[in-house]
Amino acid sequence: MTDLAPHELRVLVAVADERGFTAAAARLGSSQSAVSHAVRVCERKLGAVLFERGRHGAHPTGAGERAVAHARRILRLLAVIGPEVRAVAAGDAAAEVTGELRIAAFRSVAAHLLPPVLARLAARHPGLTARVRIVREIGRGTAGEVADGRADLGLATLDPAAPPLVPGLVTAGLFEETYALVHPAGHPAPRGLPLVDWDENCGSYTRDWWDRQDWIPPSTVDVEDDTVALSLVSQGLGMAIMPRTALLGAPAGLAVTDLGPHPPSRRVGYATTPELAGTAAVRALIRELRELRGRGLPEGLSAL
């Protein structure tokens, strides 16, 4: 098999992102026929069909998804190799960390914990820019974004008691947060209210606790976003059980009640790839994330 060239990797990523050969060609400043030819060459080299072609564009096959994920990660390494090598040549202590840092995070952490981290990162490394994508923590979540080459580091929920959903990544815990009951302020019996739930709630790490609670009713409203759930609760439509980071910045009119002496909790940490874990930009971000734990975490969060 002949190795794929960088321009072929870029074609694979462009076709996957744009879901079509014509749109990929426009993105690359090429022709549709050149893109189609490059894909056929890649398929011949790899010995697999990478895209399903049809009237509605081109969609990666299972083999194509794997190829594109590898392509993104290889292209990312090609992008950072220059600054990394120049930093070593100049002396690591004296070199400035520059370039773009791609972060995937779920909403509550991105909104309430990431801003001070990025502020300190920008103060120390003004040549480094951060691009943050909000990713729902469902299925492969933020870790999947890292594995697929769309992010350099993901802030993710980690379950130490279960096999990783996305194997092969470098992970470490940052803090653990408890869950709490949120309900309209002043309600005399909040546990008797209807349940407002949201799609990202109650992962495998809280399922055992949840199943033991005979007072929790089936949800009457299910939403996709935790802020919507809190808004509905503030309007008196029910109560919700949520992790503490989701309760930061909650609207007025809400009260938060502990769930007893042994509440459910979830572990939050980071995930990155082995090849990016040693790069200057990712190391700098991890350093700031770890220092966040020493500066004091909000109530209900404890450093790991």
C-alpha positions in Angstrom: 0.0 0.0 0.0 1.2 3.5 -0.8 1.0 6.1 2.0 -1.6 8.8 1.7 -0.2 12.3 0.9 -1.3 15.3 3.0 -3.4 16.8 0.2 -5.3 13.5 0.0 -6.0 13.6 3.7 -7.4 17.1 3.3 -9.7 15.9 0.5 -11.1 13.1 2.8 -11.8 15.6 5.6 -13.3 18.2 3.3 -15.7 15.6 1.7 -16.7 14.3 5.1 -17.3 17.8 6.5 -19.1 19.1 3.4 -21.0 15.9 2.7 -20.3 16.2 -1.0 -17.7 16.4 -3.7 -18.7 19.7 -5.2 -18.8 21.5 -1.9 -15.5 20.0 -0.9 -14.0 21.1 -4.1 -15.2 24.7 -3.5 -13.7 24.6 0.0 -10.4 23.4 -1.3 -10.3 25.7 -4.3 -10.2 22.6 -6.6 -12.5 21.0 -9.1 -15.1 18.3 -8.5 -13.4 15.9 -10.8 -10.1 16.4 -9.0 -11.7 15.7 -5.6 -13.5 12.6 -7.0 -10.3 11.3 -8.4 -8.4 11.9 -5.1 -11.1 10.0 -3.2 -10.8 7.1 -5.6 -7.1 7.0 -5.2 -7.4 7.0 -1.4 -9.9 4.1 -1.6 -7.6 2.2 -3.9 -4.6 2.8 -1.5 -6.6 1.8 1.6 -8.5 -1.0 0.0 -11.9 0.1 1.2 -14.9 2.2 0.1 -14.8 5.4 2.1 -17.9 7.2 0.9 -21.4 6.3 -0.1 -22.3 8.4 -3.2 -25.9 9.3 -3.9 -28.2 12.1 -5.0 -27.9 13.6 -1.5 -24.2 13.9 -1.5 -21.4 11.7 -0.1 -21.5 10.2 3.4 -18.6 8.3 5.0 -18.9 4.5 5.4 -17.7 2.9 8.6 -14.3 2.6 7.1 -14.5 6.2 5.9 -15.3 7.5 9.3 -12.2 5.8 10.7 -10.1 7.0 7.8 -11.3 10.6 8.3 -10.7 10.5 12.0 -7.1 9.4 11.4 -6.8 12.1 8.7 -7.9 14.9 11.0 -5.4 13.8 13.7 -2.5 13.5 11.3 -3.3 16.9 9.8 -3.4 18.4 13.3 0.1 17.0 14.0 1.3 18.4 10.7 0.0 21.8 11.8 1.7 21.8 15.2 5.0 20.2 14.2 6.6 23.5 13.1 5.9 25.5 16.2 6.8 22.5 18.4 10.2 22.0 16.7 11.0 25.7 16.7 10.2 25.9 20.4 12.6 23.1 21.2 15.3 24.8 19.0 14.8 28.1 20.8 14.8 26.6 24.2 11.5 25.5 25.7 11.5 27.9 28.6 12.0 30.9 26.3 9.6 29.9 23.6 6.2 31.5 23.3 3.2 29.2 23.0 1.3 30.2 19.8 -1.3 28.9 17.4 -4.8 27.7 17.8 -6.1 25.4 20.6 -9.4 23.5 19.9 -11.4 22.7 23.0 -14.7 20.7 23.2 -16.7 21.1 26.4 -20.3 20.5 27.6 -22.3 23.7 28.2 -22.2 24.1 32.0 -18.4 23.7 32.2 -17.8 25.9 29.2 -20.0 28.6 30.6 -18.9 28.7 34.2 -15.5 27.1 34.7 -13.7 27.5 31.4 -13.7 31.3 31.1 -11.3 32.0 34.0 -9.0 29.2 32.7 -8.9 30.8 29.3 -8.4 34.3 30.7 -5.3 33.1 32.6 -4.1 31.2 29.5 -4.5 34.3 27.3 -2.6 36.4 29.9 0.3 34.0 30.0 0.3 33.1 26.3 -1.1 36.0 24.2 -0.1 34.3 21.0 -2.4 31.3 21.7 -6.0 31.5 20.6 -8.7 29.2 21.8 -11.7 27.9 19.9 -14.4 26.3 22.1 -17.1 24.1 20.7 -20.1 23.2 22.9 -20.8 19.5 22.6 -23.6 17.6 24.2 -22.3 15.0 26.7 -24.3 12.1 25.2 -22.8 9.0 23.7 -19.2 9.6 22.8 -19.6 13.3 23.8 -16.5 15.5 24.0 -14.1 12.6 24.1 -15.5 11.5 20.7 -14.7 14.9 19.3 -11.1 14.5 20.4 -10.8 10.9 19.1 -12.2 12.1 15.7 -9.7 14.8 15.4 -12.1 17.8 15.8 -10.7 18.9 19.2 -7.3 18.9 20.9 -8.8 18.5 24.3 -12.2 17.7 25.6 -13.7 18.5 29.0 -15.6 15.3 29.7 -17.4 13.3 32.2 -15.3 10.3 33.3 -16.7 7.1 34.8 -13.8 5.2 36.5 -16.0 2.2 37.2 -16.8 1.6 33.5 -14.7 0.9 30.4 -14.1 4.1 28.5 -16.6 4.9 25.7 -13.7 6.2 23.6 -10.6 4.0 24.2 -7.1 5.1 23.4 -7.2 8.6 24.9 -5.2 10.2 27.7 -7.6 11.1 30.5 -7.3 12.6 34.0 -9.9 13.7 36.5 -10.1 17.4 37.6 -13.0 17.5 40.1 -16.0 15.7 41.3 -19.4 17.3 41.6 -22.5 16.3 43.5 -26.1 16.3 42.2 -28.8 18.4 43.9 -32.5 18.9 43.8 -33.5 22.2 42.3 -37.1 23.5 42.7 -39.2 26.6 43.0 -38.2 28.6 46.1 -40.6 28.3 49.0 -42.3 25.2 47.8 -43.3 23.1 50.9 -42.8 19.7 49.3 -40.4 19.9 46.4 -39.9 16.1 46.2 -43.6 15.7 45.3 -43.3 18.0 42.2 -43.3 16.6 38.7 -39.9 15.9 37.2 -38.3 18.1 34.6 -35.4 16.2 33.0 -32.9 16.8 30.3 -31.2 14.5 27.8 -27.6 14.7 29.3 -28.7 13.9 32.8 -28.1 10.8 34.9 -25.3 8.8 33.3 -24.2 5.4 34.2 -22.3 6.8 37.3 -25.6 7.9 38.8 -27.9 5.2 37.5 -27.7 2.9 40.6 -28.6 5.8 42.9 -31.4 6.9 40.6 -32.9 3.4 40.5 -33.0 3.2 44.3 -35.1 6.4 44.7 -38.8 5.4 44.8 -39.8 9.1 45.2 -38.6 10.2 41.7 -41.5 10.2 39.3 -41.3 9.6 35.5 -40.4 12.9 33.8 -43.3 15.0 32.6 -41.1 17.2 30.4 -37.8 16.3 28.7 -35.6 18.9 27.1 -32.2 18.9 25.4 -30.6 21.7 27.4 -30.0 22.1 31.1 -30.7 25.9 31.0 -34.2 25.2 29.5 -34.8 22.7 32.3 -33.9 25.3 34.9 -36.1 27.9 33.2 -39.1 25.5 33.3 -38.5 24.8 37.0 -38.3 28.5 37.8 -41.7 28.9 36.2 -43.1 26.4 38.6 -43.4 23.4 36.2 -41.6 21.0 38.5 -38.3 20.0 40.0 -35.1 18.7 38.5 -32.1 16.7 39.7 -28.9 18.2 38.3 -25.1 18.4 38.8 -23.8 21.4 40.6 -22.1 23.0 37.5 -25.5 23.1 35.7 -26.9 25.1 38.7 -24.3 27.8 38.5 -25.9 31.0 37.2 -29.4 29.6 37.6 -32.3 32.0 37.2 -34.0 33.7 40.1 -36.8 32.0 42.0 -35.0 28.7 42.4 -33.9 26.9 45.5 -31.3 24.1 45.7 -31.7 21.3 48.2 -29.2 18.6 49.1 -30.1 15.0 48.2 -29.0 13.5 51.5 -25.8 12.3 53.0 -24.7 10.2 50.0 -25.8 12.1 46.9 -25.0 10.9 43.4 -21.9 12.5 41.8 -20.0 12.6 38.6 -16.3 13.0 37.8 -15.3 15.7 35.3 -11.8 15.7 33.7 -10.1 16.1 30.4 -9.4 13.8 27.5 -6.8 14.3 24.8 -4.8 12.1 22.4 -1.5 10.6 23.2 0.2 12.5 20.4 -1.2 15.9 21.5 -0.8 15.4 25.2 2.9 16.5 25.0 2.4 19.6 22.8 3.0 23.0 24.3 -0.5 24.3 23.8 -2.3 21.3 25.4 0.2 21.2 28.2 -0.4 24.9 28.9 -4.2 24.4 29.0 -3.9 21.3 31.3 -1.7 23.4 33.7 -4.3 26.1 33.9 -7.1 23.5 34.5 -5.1 21.9 37.3 -4.4 25.3 38.9 -8.2 26.1 38.8 -8.6 23.4 41.5 -6.2 25.2 43.8 -8.0 28.6 43.5 -11.2 27.3 45.0 -14.1 25.5 43.3 -17.8 26.4 43.7 -19.9 24.7 46.4 -20.6 21.0 45.6 -17.4 20.6 43.6 -14.3 18.9 45.0 -10.9 18.7 43.5 -9.5 15.3 42.6 
